[in-house]
Amino acid sequence: MIRSVVRGFGASLPKRVLTNKELEGLVETSDEWIVQRTGIRQRYIAGEGETTASLGEAAARAALERAGLTPADLDIIILATSTPDNTFPATAVNIQNRLGMHHGAAFDVQAVCSGFIYAMATADAYLRGGLAKRALVIGAETFSRILDWNDRTTCVLFGDGAGAVILEAVESSGETADRGVLTCQLRSDGAHQQKLYVDGGPSTTGTVGHLRMEGREVFKHAVGMITDVIEDAFTATGTQIEDLDWLVPHQANRRIIDASAKKLGIPLEKVVVTVDLHGNTSAASIPLALATAAGDGRIKQGDLVLLEAMGGGFTWGSVLLRW
């Protein structure tokens, strides 16, 4: 059978770092409060000339370089984002052009913080179905541009950045020891739309709008929903929690990460945490965390790695893969 194997990874962050201390001068908050409630100490904020496309391009180039590939080796680009450069065309097409790639296909996937999980699952389906040999999967966001900087409950949480992986279709034995994506689990429930959303859009207000969130409600649902798709991933592959080498969760809130790991019985030393450095970068958070942990040598070839996320909608999902 065909497995989608990670061949390369990359990341890109804006130049500007915004610390909690600096935020104290913008809204009524404190470094102590932010760290205690979220675990976030800083985030990166896109400046002039830095966009979702430019960050995505830089992450893509880093992934290509690590893989020893060029844009000519790619068949498809899938970008997960909720902050596109334009309403249309897809920002993936912009990145495709920036890379000098004029063949294949490129499109965006919109599932908010779960976007990278959805994009990985989509790429995996293309590769296993024989529609592509290599896929560039990117998560890129400039959430700072949809924040209400007067709303202290949301503006302290989010940041900007991009991460990318290159997946390649490889013939495998079909065993869980194979490298590559082993299973993808996707879910959504639109009944929760008003708990985490943006209050604008082309079809409703004709504006970009700002992010709105009922923080307590999101926290309440997050742990249970995440547990669901993680347990299903192990059931689908016949593996167990004990087999897991690394959990790479969506970096939304340290308390959600810790509570989820505790409920599942995953030791915290097996959990990759970058929320303190990046804040919540939505669809970019998992590939940024992956690039950090693989880049510093924690995630090694052959490791069993679980990715999971929940985002506005609600959407949630998991990807279990062998690195």
C-alpha positions in Angstrom: 0.0 0.0 0.0 0.9 3.7 -0.3 2.0 5.7 2.7 2.5 9.5 2.8 6.0 9.9 4.2 7.4 13.2 5.5 10.4 14.2 3.4 11.1 17.7 4.7 9.8 20.4 7.1 10.3 24.1 7.5 9.1 27.1 9.4 9.0 30.9 9.1 8.2 33.6 11.6 7.8 37.4 11.3 10.7 39.6 12.4 8.8 41.3 15.3 8.4 39.7 18.7 5.7 41.0 20.9 6.2 40.2 24.6 3.6 40.0 27.3 5.4 43.0 28.9 4.7 45.1 25.8 1.1 44.1 25.8 0.7 45.6 29.3 1.1 48.9 27.6 -1.7 48.2 25.0 -4.5 46.6 27.1 -5.3 46.0 30.8 -3.4 42.8 31.4 -0.2 41.5 32.9 2.6 39.1 32.1 1.7 37.1 35.2 -2.0 36.7 34.2 -1.2 35.7 30.6 1.4 33.1 31.6 -0.8 31.7 34.4 -3.9 31.4 32.2 -2.3 30.4 28.8 1.4 29.6 29.2 2.1 32.2 26.5 5.2 34.5 27.0 5.5 36.1 23.6 4.2 35.9 20.0 5.4 37.0 16.6 3.5 39.8 14.7 3.7 40.3 11.0 5.0 43.7 9.9 4.9 45.7 6.6 5.5 43.4 3.7 4.9 40.2 5.7 1.8 38.4 4.7 0.4 34.9 4.9 1.8 34.2 1.4 5.3 35.5 2.2 5.5 33.5 5.4 4.1 30.4 3.7 6.7 30.8 0.9 9.6 31.0 3.3 8.4 27.9 5.2 7.9 26.1 1.9 11.4 26.9 0.7 12.9 25.7 4.0 11.0 22.4 3.7 12.2 22.0 0.1 15.8 22.7 1.1 15.7 20.1 3.9 14.1 17.5 1.6 16.7 18.2 -1.1 13.9 19.0 -3.6 12.8 21.8 -5.9 9.4 23.2 -6.8 9.6 21.1 -10.0 9.4 18.0 -7.8 6.0 18.9 -6.4 2.6 18.0 -7.7 0.3 19.8 -5.4 0.3 22.6 -2.8 -2.3 22.6 0.0 -2.4 25.7 2.2 -4.3 25.7 5.5 -5.2 29.3 6.5 -8.0 31.4 7.9 -6.2 34.7 7.0 -5.7 34.6 3.2 -4.0 37.5 1.4 -7.1 38.0 -0.7 -10.7 36.7 -0.7 -9.6 35.1 -3.9 -7.6 33.7 -5.6 -6.4 31.1 -3.1 -3.2 32.1 -1.3 -1.8 28.7 -2.2 -1.8 29.9 -5.8 0.2 33.0 -4.8 2.7 30.8 -3.0 2.9 28.5 -6.0 3.7 31.5 -8.2 6.3 32.8 -5.7 8.0 29.4 -5.8 8.2 29.6 -9.6 5.9 26.5 -9.9 3.6 26.6 -13.0 2.4 23.1 -13.0 0.2 20.9 -10.8 -2.5 22.3 -8.5 -2.7 24.6 -5.5 -5.6 25.4 -3.2 -6.5 26.6 0.3 -8.2 24.6 3.1 -10.2 26.5 5.8 -10.7 24.7 9.1 -9.3 27.4 11.4 -6.9 25.9 14.0 -7.6 22.4 12.7 -6.6 23.5 9.2 -3.2 21.8 9.1 -4.8 18.5 10.2 -7.4 18.8 7.4 -4.7 19.7 4.9 -2.6 16.7 5.9 -5.6 14.4 5.5 -6.4 15.9 2.1 -2.8 15.5 0.9 -2.7 11.9 2.2 -5.9 11.1 0.2 -4.4 12.6 -3.0 -1.1 10.6 -2.5 -2.8 7.3 -1.6 -5.3 7.7 -4.4 -2.5 8.1 -7.0 -3.4 11.7 -7.9 0.0 13.1 -6.8 3.4 11.8 -5.9 4.6 14.7 -3.7 2.5 17.3 -1.8 3.6 20.5 -0.1 1.4 21.1 2.9 1.5 24.5 4.6 -0.1 26.1 7.6 0.3 29.9 7.5 -1.5 32.7 9.4 -1.5 36.4 10.1 -4.1 36.3 12.8 -2.8 39.7 14.2 -4.8 41.3 11.3 -8.2 40.0 12.5 -7.7 40.7 16.2 -9.5 43.4 18.1 -6.6 44.9 19.9 -8.9 46.4 22.5 -10.2 43.0 23.5 -7.8 41.7 26.1 -9.4 38.3 26.2 -8.3 37.5 22.6 -5.5 39.8 21.5 -3.1 38.3 24.0 -3.5 34.8 22.7 -2.7 34.9 19.0 0.4 35.3 16.8 1.6 34.9 13.2 3.8 32.4 11.5 4.0 29.5 9.0 5.1 25.9 8.9 5.3 23.3 6.1 6.0 19.7 5.4 6.5 17.8 2.2 4.8 14.4 1.9 5.8 11.8 -0.6 3.9 8.7 -1.7 6.0 5.6 -0.9 5.1 2.0 -1.3 4.9 0.3 2.1 4.0 -3.1 3.6 0.9 -1.8 5.3 2.2 -2.3 8.8 2.1 0.2 11.6 5.9 0.1 11.6 5.9 1.8 8.2 7.0 5.4 7.9 4.3 7.8 6.9 0.7 8.7 7.8 -1.1 5.8 9.4 -4.5 7.3 10.0 -6.4 10.6 9.8 -9.5 11.4 11.9 -11.6 14.5 11.1 -14.7 15.9 12.8 -16.8 19.0 12.9 -20.0 20.3 14.5 -21.4 23.6 13.3 -23.7 24.0 16.3 -20.7 25.6 18.1 -20.1 28.3 15.5 -20.8 31.2 17.8 -18.3 30.1 20.4 -15.3 30.9 18.2 -15.8 32.9 15.0 -15.0 36.1 13.1 -17.8 38.7 13.0 -17.4 39.6 9.4 -17.1 38.3 5.8 -17.8 39.1 2.2 -21.3 37.6 2.1 -22.5 39.1 5.4 -20.9 42.4 6.4 -18.6 43.0 3.5 -15.7 43.5 6.0 -12.9 41.3 7.3 -14.3 41.4 10.8 -12.6 40.5 14.1 -12.1 37.3 16.0 -14.6 36.6 18.8 -14.4 33.9 21.4 -16.2 32.5 24.4 -13.0 31.3 26.1 -14.6 29.1 28.8 -16.9 27.3 26.4 -13.9 26.6 24.0 -11.9 25.2 26.9 -14.8 23.1 28.1 -15.3 21.4 24.8 -11.6 21.2 23.7 -10.4 18.4 26.0 -13.3 16.0 25.3 -13.3 16.5 21.6 -9.5 16.1 21.3 -9.6 12.9 23.3 -12.2 11.5 20.9 -10.1 11.7 17.8 -6.9 10.6 19.6 -8.6 7.4 20.9 -10.0 6.7 17.4 -6.5 7.1 15.9 -5.1 4.4 18.2 -8.1 2.1 17.6 -7.8 2.5 13.8 -4.2 1.4 13.9 -4.2 -1.1 16.7 -1.6 1.0 18.6 -1.7 2.2 22.1 -0.8 5.3 24.1 2.3 3.4 25.3 3.6 3.2 21.7 3.5 6.9 21.3 6.8 8.8 21.1 5.5 12.3 20.7 2.2 14.2 20.9 2.3 17.5 18.9 -0.9 19.3 19.8 -2.4 22.5 18.5 -0.7 25.3 20.5 -3.7 27.2 21.8 -3.4 27.1 25.6 -0.9 25.3 27.9 -3.8 24.4 30.3 -5.7 22.6 27.4 -2.5 20.8 26.4 -1.7 19.6 29.9 -5.3 18.6 30.6 -5.6 16.6 27.4 -2.3 14.8 28.1 -3.3 14.0 31.6 -6.7 12.6 30.6 -5.1 10.4 28.0 -2.2 9.3 30.2 0.5 10.8 28.0 3.5 11.9 30.0 4.2 15.6 29.6 7.8 14.8 28.6 6.4 13.3 25.4 4.4 16.5 24.6 5.9 19.1 22.3 5.0 22.6 23.6 5.8 25.9 21.8 2.8 28.0 22.8 5.1 30.0 25.2 7.2 31.1 22.2 4.6 31.5 19.4 1.2 31.9 21.0 -1.7 30.5 19.1 -0.9 30.6 15.4 -4.0 28.7 14.4 -3.3 26.5 11.3 0.4 27.3 11.6 0.9 26.0 15.2 1.3 22.3 14.5 3.8 22.6 11.7 5.7 25.2 13.6 5.9 22.9 16.6 6.8 20.0 14.4 9.6 22.0 12.8 10.9 23.0 16.2 10.9 19.5 17.7 12.3 17.8 14.6 14.8 20.5 14.0 16.3 20.2 17.5 16.5 16.4 17.2 13.7 15.4 19.6 11.5 13.9 16.9 13.6 11.2 15.1 13.0 8.9 12.1 10.8 6.0 13.1 9.1 7.9 16.0 5.4 7.5 16.3 4.0 11.0 16.3 0.4 12.2 17.0 -0.9 15.5 15.7 -4.2 16.9 17.0 -6.1 20.2 16.9 -9.5 21.8 17.5 -10.6 25.0 15.9 -13.6 27.3 15.3 -16.7 25.8 13.9 -16.0 23.6 15.8 -13.6 21.5 13.8 -11.2 19.0 15.3 -9.0 16.1 14.1 -5.9 14.0 14.5 -3.2 12.5 12.3 -1.1 9.6 13.5 2.1 9.1 11.6 5.5 7.4 11.8 8.2 10.0 11.3 
